[in-house]
Amino acid sequence: MKTTPVKPKPAKSGPAKSEPAKKPRRRPWRHPTQRRIKVPYASAAAVSLMEMGITDYERIAQAVGLDAEEVERIDMAEDKAIRQLCLAGIPYGHYFTLEHRIRCPKCSGMIVLAPCVACDVPSPARPSGDEALAADPVIDD
């Protein structure tokens, strides 16, 4: 019995069908210390960028994957949960992954986490304020 090899079908050469762009999944984010605050992850990331000092809605929208109008609504804090998040603030040490890299306004580094890890972490070599006074022992002769 003879077997004939199966030939693969040639790929169609023509215009590819354009699929509708997928919207990013808006997973919820809950504030770690105030558990009643629950907002979309992208909204919390936008608030974090605003706390860094970025004021351009287009840049924030591109970084977190929202529209500029949505970022403006977040900045106006019309939603009750967003308002509570703005008042509570993003806790120290909590970072958000951005969809696109942007430049940090303080250190000019390209960041993919908000807030900037380089600017957010205090240096143990240079304590500031009361920590500097507590670190220097007083020597009495």
N, CA, C and O atoms as CSV, one atom per row, in Angstrom:
chain,resi,resn,atom,element,x,y,z
A,1,MET,N,N,0.824,-1.174,0.000
A,1,MET,CA,C,0.000,0.000,0.000
A,1,MET,C,C,0.872,1.242,0.000
A,1,MET,O,O,1.783,1.396,0.814
A,2,LYS,N,N,0.563,2.119,-0.936
A,2,LYS,CA,C,1.339,3.342,-1.070
A,2,LYS,C,C,0.678,4.467,-0.281
A,2,LYS,O,O,-0.547,4.589,-0.243
A,3,THR,N,N,1.511,5.274,0.338
A,3,THR,CA,C,0.990,6.455,1.036
A,3,THR,C,C,1.478,7.688,0.309
A,3,THR,O,O,2.649,7.785,-0.058
A,4,THR,N,N,0.610,8.593,0.111
A,4,THR,CA,C,0.991,9.835,-0.543
A,4,THR,C,C,1.225,10.900,0.528
A,4,THR,O,O,0.438,11.030,1.466
A,5,PRO,N,N,2.307,11.655,0.381
A,5,PRO,CA,C,2.573,12.696,1.380
A,5,PRO,C,C,1.506,13.796,1.319
A,5,PRO,O,O,1.018,14.164,0.250
A,6,VAL,N,N,1.174,14.293,2.483
A,6,VAL,CA,C,0.171,15.351,2.575
A,6,VAL,C,C,0.874,16.686,2.400
A,6,VAL,O,O,1.837,17.002,3.098
A,7,LYS,N,N,0.370,17.454,1.456
A,7,LYS,CA,C,0.965,18.763,1.208
A,7,LYS,C,C,0.275,19.810,2.091
A,7,LYS,O,O,-0.952,19.831,2.196
A,8,PRO,N,N,1.073,20.678,2.723
A,8,PRO,CA,C,0.434,21.740,3.525
A,8,PRO,C,C,-0.251,22.745,2.619
A,8,PRO,O,O,0.213,23.031,1.515
A,9,LYS,N,N,-1.356,23.272,3.104
A,9,LYS,CA,C,-2.088,24.250,2.323
A,9,LYS,C,C,-1.342,25.578,2.345
A,9,LYS,O,O,-0.849,25.999,3.391
A,10,PRO,N,N,-1.258,26.239,1.187
A,10,PRO,CA,C,-0.567,27.532,1.166
A,10,PRO,C,C,-1.379,28.587,1.931
A,10,PRO,O,O,-2.609,28.557,1.968
A,11,ALA,N,N,-0.637,29.516,2.535
A,11,ALA,CA,C,-1.294,30.599,3.279
A,11,ALA,C,C,-1.975,31.538,2.308
A,11,ALA,O,O,-1.479,31.782,1.208
A,12,LYS,N,N,-3.106,32.057,2.719
A,12,LYS,CA,C,-3.836,32.993,1.867
A,12,LYS,C,C,-3.072,34.305,1.795
A,12,LYS,O,O,-2.642,34.856,2.808
A,13,SER,N,N,-2.920,34.780,0.590
A,13,SER,CA,C,-2.242,36.060,0.427
A,13,SER,C,C,-3.286,37.111,0.102
A,13,SER,O,O,-3.768,37.197,-1.028
A,14,GLY,N,N,-3.612,37.871,1.054
A,14,GLY,CA,C,-4.630,38.894,0.888
A,14,GLY,C,C,-4.655,39.759,2.132
A,14,GLY,O,O,-3.889,39.532,3.069
A,15,PRO,N,N,-5.509,40.725,2.143
A,15,PRO,CA,C,-5.564,41.575,3.320
A,15,PRO,C,C,-6.046,40.801,4.542
A,15,PRO,O,O,-7.054,40.096,4.499
A,16,ALA,N,N,-5.312,40.952,5.610
A,16,ALA,CA,C,-5.680,40.264,6.847
A,16,ALA,C,C,-6.885,40.951,7.472
A,16,ALA,O,O,-7.051,42.167,7.383
A,17,LYS,N,N,-7.711,40.143,8.102
A,17,LYS,CA,C,-8.871,40.725,8.770
A,17,LYS,C,C,-8.400,41.495,9.992
A,17,LYS,O,O,-7.595,41.004,10.783
A,18,SER,N,N,-8.900,42.675,10.128
A,18,SER,CA,C,-8.502,43.460,11.286
A,18,SER,C,C,-9.410,43.111,12.457
A,18,SER,O,O,-10.635,43.198,12.370
A,19,GLU,N,N,-8.780,42.718,13.544
A,19,GLU,CA,C,-9.531,42.378,14.743
A,19,GLU,C,C,-9.696,43.633,15.582
A,19,GLU,O,O,-8.815,44.492,15.596
A,20,PRO,N,N,-10.800,43.745,16.270
A,20,PRO,CA,C,-10.961,44.922,17.125
A,20,PRO,C,C,-9.922,44.909,18.242
A,20,PRO,O,O,-9.580,43.856,18.779
A,21,ALA,N,N,-9.433,46.088,18.579
A,21,ALA,CA,C,-8.421,46.202,19.621
A,21,ALA,C,C,-9.015,45.771,20.955
A,21,ALA,O,O,-10.129,46.154,21.314
A,22,LYS,N,N,-8.252,44.973,21.674
A,22,LYS,CA,C,-8.728,44.506,22.972
A,22,LYS,C,C,-8.546,45.609,24.000
A,22,LYS,O,O,-7.518,46.285,24.032
A,23,LYS,N,N,-9.543,45.777,24.826
A,23,LYS,CA,C,-9.421,46.729,25.926
A,23,LYS,C,C,-8.640,46.048,27.040
A,23,LYS,O,O,-8.806,44.851,27.273
A,24,PRO,N,N,-7.792,46.798,27.727
A,24,PRO,CA,C,-7.063,46.176,28.823
A,24,PRO,C,C,-8.012,45.763,29.945
A,24,PRO,O,O,-9.008,46.430,30.224
A,25,ARG,N,N,-7.681,44.671,30.560
A,25,ARG,CA,C,-8.518,44.187,31.656
A,25,ARG,C,C,-8.391,45.143,32.829
A,25,ARG,O,O,-7.282,45.438,33.275
A,26,ARG,N,N,-9.487,45.616,33.317
A,26,ARG,CA,C,-9.493,46.584,34.409
A,26,ARG,C,C,-9.652,45.833,35.726
A,26,ARG,O,O,-10.739,45.784,36.301
A,27,ARG,N,N,-8.572,45.262,36.186
A,27,ARG,CA,C,-8.660,44.520,37.436
A,27,ARG,C,C,-8.754,45.484,38.609
A,27,ARG,O,O,-8.170,46.567,38.567
A,28,PRO,N,N,-9.468,45.111,39.638
A,28,PRO,CA,C,-9.610,46.013,40.783
A,28,PRO,C,C,-8.356,46.014,41.654
A,28,PRO,O,O,-7.628,45.023,41.723
A,29,TRP,N,N,-8.122,47.130,42.308
A,29,TRP,CA,C,-7.013,47.270,43.255
A,29,TRP,C,C,-7.596,47.736,44.579
A,29,TRP,O,O,-8.402,48.665,44.619
A,30,ARG,N,N,-7.187,47.092,45.651
A,30,ARG,CA,C,-7.679,47.446,46.974
A,30,ARG,C,C,-6.527,48.035,47.772
A,30,ARG,O,O,-5.420,47.496,47.775
A,31,HIS,N,N,-6.800,49.157,48.455
A,31,HIS,CA,C,-5.798,49.820,49.288
A,31,HIS,C,C,-5.373,48.858,50.398
A,31,HIS,O,O,-6.236,48.287,51.064
A,32,PRO,N,N,-4.067,48.661,50.618
A,32,PRO,CA,C,-3.641,47.662,51.597
A,32,PRO,C,C,-3.968,47.996,53.050
A,32,PRO,O,O,-4.163,47.083,53.852
A,33,THR,N,N,-4.035,49.271,53.410
A,33,THR,CA,C,-4.321,49.609,54.804
A,33,THR,C,C,-5.771,50.010,55.032
A,33,THR,O,O,-6.295,49.826,56.130
A,34,GLN,N,N,-6.419,50.548,54.024
A,34,GLN,CA,C,-7.828,50.933,54.128
A,34,GLN,C,C,-8.604,50.082,53.135
A,34,GLN,O,O,-8.832,50.490,51.996
A,35,ARG,N,N,-9.004,48.904,53.574
A,35,ARG,CA,C,-9.570,47.883,52.712
A,35,ARG,C,C,-10.892,48.274,52.060
A,35,ARG,O,O,-11.316,47.625,51.104
A,36,ARG,N,N,-11.544,49.303,52.547
A,36,ARG,CA,C,-12.821,49.698,51.943
A,36,ARG,C,C,-12.613,50.425,50.610
A,36,ARG,O,O,-13.558,50.567,49.834
A,37,ILE,N,N,-11.404,50.881,50.340
A,37,ILE,CA,C,-11.107,51.590,49.086
A,37,ILE,C,C,-10.759,50.561,48.020
A,37,ILE,O,O,-9.745,49.869,48.118
A,38,LYS,N,N,-11.613,50.467,46.997
A,38,LYS,CA,C,-11.417,49.526,45.894
A,38,LYS,C,C,-11.649,50.277,44.594
A,38,LYS,O,O,-12.757,50.747,44.337
A,39,VAL,N,N,-10.610,50.395,43.770
A,39,VAL,CA,C,-10.670,51.138,42.508
A,39,VAL,C,C,-10.023,50.301,41.409
A,39,VAL,O,O,-9.302,49.351,41.714
A,40,PRO,N,N,-10.261,50.627,40.144
A,40,PRO,CA,C,-9.559,49.930,39.068
A,40,PRO,C,C,-8.045,50.165,39.168
A,40,PRO,O,O,-7.595,51.236,39.574
A,41,TYR,N,N,-7.277,49.147,38.792
A,41,TYR,CA,C,-5.814,49.202,38.873
A,41,TYR,C,C,-5.261,50.392,38.101
A,41,TYR,O,O,-4.378,51.092,38.597
A,42,ALA,N,N,-5.770,50.632,36.892
A,42,ALA,CA,C,-5.267,51.736,36.072
A,42,ALA,C,C,-5.547,53.083,36.729
A,42,ALA,O,O,-4.745,54.008,36.598
A,43,SER,N,N,-6.662,53.209,37.430
A,43,SER,CA,C,-6.978,54.458,38.122
A,43,SER,C,C,-6.017,54.693,39.277
A,43,SER,O,O,-5.570,55.818,39.497
A,44,ALA,N,N,-5.698,53.633,40.018
A,44,ALA,CA,C,-4.743,53.767,41.118
A,44,ALA,C,C,-3.354,54.102,40.581
A,44,ALA,O,O,-2.628,54.883,41.195
A,45,ALA,N,N,-2.977,53.519,39.442
A,45,ALA,CA,C,-1.689,53.837,38.829
A,45,ALA,C,C,-1.650,55.290,38.379
A,45,ALA,O,O,-0.618,55.950,38.503
A,46,ALA,N,N,-2.767,55.796,37.855
A,46,ALA,CA,C,-2.831,57.203,37.445
A,46,ALA,C,C,-2.686,58.124,38.650
A,46,ALA,O,O,-2.001,59.143,38.564
A,47,VAL,N,N,-3.315,57.786,39.765
A,47,VAL,CA,C,-3.182,58.584,40.985
A,47,VAL,C,C,-1.728,58.573,41.450
A,47,VAL,O,O,-1.211,59.594,41.903
A,48,SER,N,N,-1.073,57.426,41.340
A,48,SER,CA,C,0.331,57.323,41.727
A,48,SER,C,C,1.214,58.232,40.872
A,48,SER,O,O,2.124,58.880,41.388
A,49,LEU,N,N,0.944,58.280,39.561
A,49,LEU,CA,C,1.712,59.162,38.684
A,49,LEU,C,C,1.449,60.633,39.012
A,49,LEU,O,O,2.358,61.461,38.952
A,50,MET,N,N,0.203,60.949,39.356
A,50,MET,CA,C,-0.121,62.323,39.733
A,50,MET,C,C,0.588,62.708,41.030
A,50,MET,O,O,1.018,63.850,41.188
A,51,GLU,N,N,0.709,61.759,41.954
A,51,GLU,CA,C,1.431,62.035,43.196
A,51,GLU,C,C,2.917,62.240,42.952
A,51,GLU,O,O,3.587,62.909,43.738
A,52,MET,N,N,3.440,61.671,41.867
A,52,MET,CA,C,4.847,61.881,41.507
A,52,MET,C,C,5.089,63.283,40.978
A,52,MET,O,O,6.226,63.755,40.971
A,53,GLY,N,N,4.038,63.950,40.537
A,53,GLY,CA,C,4.180,65.297,40.015
A,53,GLY,C,C,3.945,65.417,38.526
A,53,GLY,O,O,4.166,66.488,37.961
A,54,ILE,N,N,3.507,64.364,37.873
A,54,ILE,CA,C,3.212,64.419,36.439
A,54,ILE,C,C,1.814,65.002,36.282
A,54,ILE,O,O,0.851,64.488,36.852
A,55,THR,N,N,1.707,66.075,35.509
A,55,THR,CA,C,0.420,66.757,35.360
A,55,THR,C,C,-0.175,66.616,33.965
A,55,THR,O,O,-1.347,66.937,33.769
A,56,ASP,N,N,0.595,66.149,32.997
A,56,ASP,CA,C,0.108,66.026,31.622
A,56,ASP,C,C,-0.798,64.800,31.499
A,56,ASP,O,O,-0.345,63.666,31.647
A,57,TYR,N,N,-2.072,65.039,31.230
A,57,TYR,CA,C,-3.052,63.954,31.144
A,57,TYR,C,C,-2.729,62.979,30.027
A,57,TYR,O,O,-2.962,61.779,30.176
A,58,GLU,N,N,-2.204,63.457,28.919
A,58,GLU,CA,C,-1.869,62.582,27.788
A,58,GLU,C,C,-0.766,61.597,28.176
A,58,GLU,O,O,-0.855,60.410,27.859
A,59,ARG,N,N,0.269,62.081,28.857
A,59,ARG,CA,C,1.371,61.207,29.281
A,59,ARG,C,C,0.877,60.158,30.278
A,59,ARG,O,O,1.246,58.987,30.186
A,60,ILE,N,N,0.049,60.577,31.222
A,60,ILE,CA,C,-0.485,59.644,32.214
A,60,ILE,C,C,-1.377,58.614,31.528
A,60,ILE,O,O,-1.303,57.421,31.822
A,61,ALA,N,N,-2.223,59.087,30.610
A,61,ALA,CA,C,-3.138,58.185,29.895
A,61,ALA,C,C,-2.364,57.146,29.096
A,61,ALA,O,O,-2.735,55.973,29.090
A,62,GLN,N,N,-1.309,57.553,28.431
A,62,GLN,CA,C,-0.503,56.614,27.651
A,62,GLN,C,C,0.186,55.604,28.563
A,62,GLN,O,O,0.275,54.424,28.224
A,63,ALA,N,N,0.669,56.051,29.702
A,63,ALA,CA,C,1.411,55.164,30.603
A,63,ALA,C,C,0.518,54.100,31.238
A,63,ALA,O,O,0.950,52.960,31.416
A,64,VAL,N,N,-0.711,54.455,31.579
A,64,VAL,CA,C,-1.583,53.502,32.281
A,64,VAL,C,C,-2.622,52.849,31.379
A,64,VAL,O,O,-3.309,51.923,31.811
A,65,GLY,N,N,-2.755,53.308,30.136
A,65,GLY,CA,C,-3.686,52.689,29.198
A,65,GLY,C,C,-5.111,53.186,29.310
A,65,GLY,O,O,-6.050,52.421,29.088
A,66,LEU,N,N,-5.290,54.442,29.648
A,66,LEU,CA,C,-6.614,55.057,29.720
A,66,LEU,C,C,-6.709,56.180,28.698
A,66,LEU,O,O,-5.723,56.523,28.046
A,67,ASP,N,N,-7.896,56.749,28.565
A,67,ASP,CA,C,-8.085,57.946,27.747
A,67,ASP,C,C,-7.735,59.176,28.579
A,67,ASP,O,O,-7.775,59.137,29.809
A,68,ALA,N,N,-7.395,60.258,27.902
A,68,ALA,CA,C,-7.084,61.501,28.610
A,68,ALA,C,C,-8.296,62.023,29.373
A,68,ALA,O,O,-8.154,62.628,30.435
A,69,GLU,N,N,-9.498,61.784,28.824
A,69,GLU,CA,C,-10.717,62.221,29.511
A,69,GLU,C,C,-10.911,61.455,30.823
A,69,GLU,O,O,-11.343,62.019,31.829
A,70,GLU,N,N,-10.584,60.162,30.790
A,70,GLU,CA,C,-10.696,59.360,32.012
A,70,GLU,C,C,-9.697,59.840,33.066
A,70,GLU,O,O,-10.018,59.890,34.253
A,71,VAL,N,N,-8.502,60.186,32.634
A,71,VAL,CA,C,-7.487,60.689,33.563
A,71,VAL,C,C,-7.934,62.022,34.149
A,71,VAL,O,O,-7.701,62.293,35.327
A,72,GLU,N,N,-8.575,62.854,33.335
A,72,GLU,CA,C,-9.093,64.127,33.841
A,72,GLU,C,C,-10.182,63.889,34.892
A,72,GLU,O,O,-10.224,64.584,35.907
A,73,ARG,N,N,-11.061,62.914,34.655
A,73,ARG,CA,C,-12.093,62.591,35.647
A,73,ARG,C,C,-11.476,62.063,36.940
A,73,ARG,O,O,-11.968,62.356,38.030
A,74,ILE,N,N,-10.396,61.283,36.820
A,74,ILE,CA,C,-9.698,60.795,38.006
A,74,ILE,C,C,-9.096,61.969,38.770
A,74,ILE,O,O,-9.156,62.013,39.999
A,75,ASP,N,N,-8.515,62.919,38.041
A,75,ASP,CA,C,-7.899,64.084,38.688
A,75,ASP,C,C,-8.941,64.953,39.386
A,75,ASP,O,O,-8.652,65.555,40.419
A,76,MET,N,N,-10.142,65.024,38.835
A,76,MET,CA,C,-11.206,65.802,39.477
A,76,MET,C,C,-11.825,65.054,40.651
A,76,MET,O,O,-12.550,65.651,41.448
A,77,ALA,N,N,-11.553,63.756,40.771
A,77,ALA,CA,C,-12.024,62.911,41.879
A,77,ALA,C,C,-13.543,62.964,42.025
A,77,ALA,O,O,-14.057,63.160,43.127
A,78,GLU,N,N,-14.258,62.791,40.916
A,78,GLU,CA,C,-15.720,62.788,40.949
A,78,GLU,C,C,-16.265,61.511,41.585
A,78,GLU,O,O,-17.298,61.544,42.254
A,79,ASP,N,N,-15.577,60.385,41.381
A,79,ASP,CA,C,-16.003,59.112,41.946
A,79,ASP,C,C,-15.632,59.061,43.432
A,79,ASP,O,O,-14.564,59.525,43.831
A,80,LYS,N,N,-16.517,58.500,44.233
A,80,LYS,CA,C,-16.303,58.456,45.687
A,80,LYS,C,C,-15.058,57.643,46.049
A,80,LYS,O,O,-14.280,58.060,46.907
A,81,ALA,N,N,-14.862,56.491,45.408
A,81,ALA,CA,C,-13.713,55.641,45.711
A,81,ALA,C,C,-12.402,56.317,45.319
A,81,ALA,O,O,-11.412,56.226,46.044
A,82,ILE,N,N,-12.397,56.997,44.167
A,82,ILE,CA,C,-11.203,57.720,43.728
A,82,ILE,C,C,-10.901,58.851,44.705
A,82,ILE,O,O,-9.740,59.081,45.042
A,83,ARG,N,N,-11.925,59.554,45.161
A,83,ARG,CA,C,-11.736,60.642,46.123
A,83,ARG,C,C,-11.119,60.113,47.417
A,83,ARG,O,O,-10.210,60.727,47.974
A,84,GLN,N,N,-11.623,58.964,47.893
A,84,GLN,CA,C,-11.065,58.365,49.103
A,84,GLN,C,C,-9.604,57.956,48.899
A,84,GLN,O,O,-8.779,58.122,49.797
A,85,LEU,N,N,-9.286,57.420,47.713
A,85,LEU,CA,C,-7.910,57.043,47.421
A,85,LEU,C,C,-7.002,58.267,47.381
A,85,LEU,O,O,-5.882,58.224,47.890
A,86,CYS,N,N,-7.474,59.353,46.783
A,86,CYS,CA,C,-6.676,60.575,46.717
A,86,CYS,C,C,-6.409,61.127,48.116
A,86,CYS,O,O,-5.318,61.628,48.388
A,87,LEU,N,N,-7.393,61.037,48.996
A,87,LEU,CA,C,-7.205,61.527,50.359
A,87,LEU,C,C,-6.274,60.610,51.161
A,87,LEU,O,O,-5.444,61.089,51.933
A,88,ALA,N,N,-6.413,59.302,50.978
A,88,ALA,CA,C,-5.574,58.354,51.713
A,88,ALA,C,C,-4.157,58.311,51.144
A,88,ALA,O,O,-3.192,58.112,51.881
A,89,GLY,N,N,-4.042,58.496,49.845
A,89,GLY,CA,C,-2.739,58.442,49.191
A,89,GLY,C,C,-2.303,57.010,48.919
A,89,GLY,O,O,-2.824,56.059,49.502
A,90,ILE,N,N,-1.342,56.884,48.025
A,90,ILE,CA,C,-0.768,55.580,47.714
A,90,ILE,C,C,0.233,55.262,48.821
A,90,ILE,O,O,1.100,56.088,49.109
A,91,PRO,N,N,0.140,54.095,49.445
A,91,PRO,CA,C,1.045,53.789,50.553
A,91,PRO,C,C,2.495,53.666,50.106
A,91,PRO,O,O,2.785,53.279,48.974
A,92,TYR,N,N,3.399,54.004,51.022
A,92,TYR,CA,C,4.831,53.916,50.747
A,92,TYR,C,C,5.212,52.467,50.456
A,92,TYR,O,O,4.797,51.555,51.172
A,93,GLY,N,N,5.986,52.264,49.426
A,93,GLY,CA,C,6.451,50.932,49.085
A,93,GLY,C,C,5.532,50.142,48.188
A,93,GLY,O,O,5.815,48.980,47.894
A,94,HIS,N,N,4.428,50.739,47.737
A,94,HIS,CA,C,3.520,50.047,46.827
A,94,HIS,C,C,3.720,50.608,45.422
A,94,HIS,O,O,3.641,51.821,45.225
A,95,TYR,N,N,3.977,49.747,44.450
A,95,TYR,CA,C,4.303,50.168,43.096
A,95,TYR,C,C,3.307,49.592,42.095
A,95,TYR,O,O,2.750,48.514,42.306
A,96,PHE,N,N,3.089,50.325,41.002
A,96,PHE,CA,C,2.174,49.921,39.942
A,96,PHE,C,C,2.964,49.734,38.658
A,96,PHE,O,O,3.801,50.566,38.310
A,97,THR,N,N,2.698,48.640,37.953
A,97,THR,CA,C,3.334,48.383,36.669
A,97,THR,C,C,2.613,49.195,35.594
A,97,THR,O,O,1.389,49.142,35.478
A,98,LEU,N,N,3.379,49.937,34.820
A,98,LEU,CA,C,2.815,50.773,33.761
A,98,LEU,C,C,2.822,50.008,32.442
A,98,LEU,O,O,3.628,49.097,32.250
A,99,GLU,N,N,1.926,50.379,31.541
A,99,GLU,CA,C,1.871,49.725,30.231
A,99,GLU,C,C,2.961,50.243,29.294
A,99,GLU,O,O,3.447,49.503,28.439
A,100,HIS,N,N,3.344,51.507,29.452
A,100,HIS,CA,C,4.395,52.096,28.627
A,100,HIS,C,C,5.368,52.854,29.519
A,100,HIS,O,O,4.979,53.414,30.544
A,101,ARG,N,N,6.620,52.869,29.126
A,101,ARG,CA,C,7.631,53.585,29.895
A,101,ARG,C,C,7.436,55.089,29.759
A,101,ARG,O,O,7.066,55.598,28.701
A,102,ILE,N,N,7.696,55.781,30.857
A,102,ILE,CA,C,7.682,57.247,30.832
A,102,ILE,C,C,8.894,57.740,31.599
A,102,ILE,O,O,9.556,56.974,32.299
A,103,ARG,N,N,9.175,59.025,31.462
A,103,ARG,CA,C,10.327,59.617,32.128
A,103,ARG,C,C,9.917,60.196,33.473
A,103,ARG,O,O,8.917,60.906,33.576
A,104,CYS,N,N,10.701,59.885,34.506
A,104,CYS,CA,C,10.447,60.400,35.849
A,104,CYS,C,C,10.751,61.902,35.869
A,104,CYS,O,O,11.796,62.320,35.368
A,105,PRO,N,N,9.860,62.719,36.438
A,105,PRO,CA,C,10.110,64.160,36.455
A,105,PRO,C,C,11.214,64.578,37.426
A,105,PRO,O,O,11.750,65.679,37.302
A,106,LYS,N,N,11.562,63.724,38.388
A,106,LYS,CA,C,12.586,64.083,39.365
A,106,LYS,C,C,13.981,63.669,38.934
A,106,LYS,O,O,14.899,64.489,38.933
A,107,CYS,N,N,14.154,62.382,38.563
A,107,CYS,CA,C,15.498,61.880,38.242
A,107,CYS,C,C,15.729,61.717,36.745
A,107,CYS,O,O,16.842,61.389,36.335
A,108,SER,N,N,14.723,61.932,35.928
A,108,SER,CA,C,14.773,61.818,34.463
A,108,SER,C,C,15.073,60.401,33.980
A,108,SER,O,O,15.498,60.215,32.840
A,109,GLY,N,N,14.861,59.424,34.814
A,109,GLY,CA,C,15.045,58.039,34.399
A,109,GLY,C,C,13.781,57.512,33.745
A,109,GLY,O,O,12.680,57.982,34.032
A,110,MET,N,N,13.944,56.534,32.865
A,110,MET,CA,C,12.787,55.897,32.241
A,110,MET,C,C,12.243,54.874,33.238
A,110,MET,O,O,12.982,54.015,33.719
A,111,ILE,N,N,10.954,54.971,33.544
A,111,ILE,CA,C,10.372,54.103,34.558
A,111,ILE,C,C,9.255,53.249,33.969
A,111,ILE,O,O,8.569,53.652,33.030
A,112,VAL,N,N,9.093,52.072,34.539
A,112,VAL,CA,C,7.996,51.182,34.177
A,112,VAL,C,C,7.182,50.860,35.433
A,112,VAL,O,O,6.166,50.169,35.355
A,113,LEU,N,N,7.621,51.356,36.574
A,113,LEU,CA,C,6.902,51.236,37.841
A,113,LEU,C,C,6.595,52.624,38.366
A,113,LEU,O,O,7.418,53.533,38.257
A,114,ALA,N,N,5.420,52.787,38.930
A,114,ALA,CA,C,5.064,54.079,39.522
A,114,ALA,C,C,4.741,53.846,40.983
A,114,ALA,O,O,4.019,52.898,41.293
A,115,PRO,N,N,5.234,54.654,41.882
A,115,PRO,CA,C,6.164,55.761,41.699
A,115,PRO,C,C,7.574,55.265,41.397
A,115,PRO,O,O,7.868,54.079,41.546
A,116,CYS,N,N,8.433,56.172,40.976
A,116,CYS,CA,C,9.803,55.840,40.598
A,116,CYS,C,C,10.518,55.194,41.784
A,116,CYS,O,O,10.536,55.746,42.884
A,117,VAL,N,N,11.096,54.041,41.555
A,117,VAL,CA,C,11.770,53.306,42.617
A,117,VAL,C,C,13.008,54.060,43.093
A,117,VAL,O,O,13.308,54.056,44.287
A,118,ALA,N,N,13.728,54.703,42.181
A,118,ALA,CA,C,14.941,55.426,42.550
A,118,ALA,C,C,14.630,56.657,43.397
A,118,ALA,O,O,15.393,56.990,44.304
A,119,CYS,N,N,13.539,57.325,43.117
A,119,CYS,CA,C,13.189,58.549,43.855
A,119,CYS,C,C,12.391,58.257,45.116
A,119,CYS,O,O,12.399,59.065,46.044
A,120,ASP,N,N,11.708,57.132,45.173
A,120,ASP,CA,C,10.799,56.837,46.279
A,120,ASP,C,C,11.511,56.244,47.487
A,120,ASP,O,O,11.058,56.415,48.619
A,121,VAL,N,N,12.615,55.555,47.259
A,121,VAL,CA,C,13.295,54.859,48.345
A,121,VAL,C,C,14.267,55.807,49.041
A,121,VAL,O,O,15.156,56.357,48.391
A,122,PRO,N,N,14.114,56.010,50.362
A,122,PRO,CA,C,15.076,56.851,51.067
A,122,PRO,C,C,16.411,56.130,51.199
A,122,PRO,O,O,16.451,54.913,51.384
A,123,SER,N,N,17.484,56.870,51.105
A,123,SER,CA,C,18.809,56.287,51.181
A,123,SER,C,C,19.229,56.122,52.634
A,123,SER,O,O,19.181,57.093,53.389
A,124,PRO,N,N,19.641,54.925,53.054
A,124,PRO,CA,C,20.075,54.750,54.437
A,124,PRO,C,C,21.394,55.474,54.717
A,124,PRO,O,O,21.707,55.771,55.870
A,125,ALA,N,N,22.166,55.756,53.665
A,125,ALA,CA,C,23.442,56.456,53.854
A,125,ALA,C,C,23.229,57.934,54.173
A,125,ALA,O,O,24.069,58.561,54.819
A,126,ARG,N,N,22.110,58.486,53.721
A,126,ARG,CA,C,21.821,59.901,53.976
A,126,ARG,C,C,20.464,60.044,54.648
A,126,ARG,O,O,19.490,60.390,53.980
A,127,PRO,N,N,20.374,59.793,55.924
A,127,PRO,CA,C,19.088,59.996,56.595
A,127,PRO,C,C,18.745,61.475,56.630
A,127,PRO,O,O,19.630,62.330,56.653
A,128,SER,N,N,17.460,61.763,56.635
A,128,SER,CA,C,17.052,63.166,56.606
A,128,SER,C,C,16.299,63.544,57.865
A,128,SER,O,O,15.717,62.686,58.528
A,129,GLY,N,N,16.307,64.808,58.191
A,129,GLY,CA,C,15.514,65.333,59.302
A,129,GLY,C,C,15.932,64.799,60.647
A,129,GLY,O,O,17.117,64.810,60.982
A,130,ASP,N,N,14.968,64.329,61.429
A,130,ASP,CA,C,15.215,63.842,62.783
A,130,ASP,C,C,16.068,62.586,62.796
A,130,ASP,O,O,16.750,62.312,63.783
A,131,GLU,N,N,16.040,61.813,61.704
A,131,GLU,CA,C,16.858,60.612,61.640
A,131,GLU,C,C,18.341,60.962,61.667
A,131,GLU,O,O,19.139,60.230,62.252
A,132,ALA,N,N,18.720,62.081,61.037
A,132,ALA,CA,C,20.118,62.502,61.018
A,132,ALA,C,C,20.574,62.891,62.419
A,132,ALA,O,O,21.703,62.591,62.804
A,133,LEU,N,N,19.713,63.554,63.184
A,133,LEU,CA,C,20.060,63.935,64.546
A,133,LEU,C,C,20.178,62.710,65.445
A,133,LEU,O,O,21.059,62.655,66.303
A,134,ALA,N,N,19.310,61.739,65.259
A,134,ALA,CA,C,19.336,60.530,66.082
A,134,ALA,C,C,20.526,59.645,65.743
A,134,ALA,O,O,20.985,58.884,66.595
A,135,ALA,N,N,21.038,59.728,64.516
A,135,ALA,CA,C,22.153,58.871,64.090
A,135,ALA,C,C,23.476,59.371,64.649
A,135,ALA,O,O,24.388,58.563,64.825
A,136,ASP,N,N,23.629,60.666,64.938
A,136,ASP,CA,C,24.877,61.220,65.457
A,136,ASP,C,C,24.890,61.117,66.978
A,136,ASP,O,O,24.107,61.784,67.654
A,137,PRO,N,N,25.771,60.287,67.513
A,137,PRO,CA,C,25.820,60.183,68.963
A,137,PRO,C,C,26.480,61.424,69.559
A,137,PRO,O,O,27.383,62.011,68.963
A,138,VAL,N,N,26.022,61.804,70.725
A,138,VAL,CA,C,26.584,62.934,71.433
A,138,VAL,C,C,27.672,62.404,72.346
A,138,VAL,O,O,27.434,61.530,73.179
A,139,ILE,N,N,28.875,62.948,72.175
A,139,ILE,CA,C,30.017,62.494,72.982
A,139,ILE,C,C,30.349,63.563,73.999
A,139,ILE,O,O,30.677,64.690,73.629
A,140,ASP,N,N,30.269,63.231,75.258
A,140,ASP,CA,C,30.626,64.160,76.322
A,140,ASP,C,C,32.044,63.869,76.776
A,140,ASP,O,O,32.376,62.723,77.080
A,141,ASP,N,N,32.874,64.883,76.824
A,141,ASP,CA,C,34.248,64.702,77.303
A,141,ASP,C,C,34.381,65.041,78.745
A,141,ASP,O,O,35.473,64.943,79.304
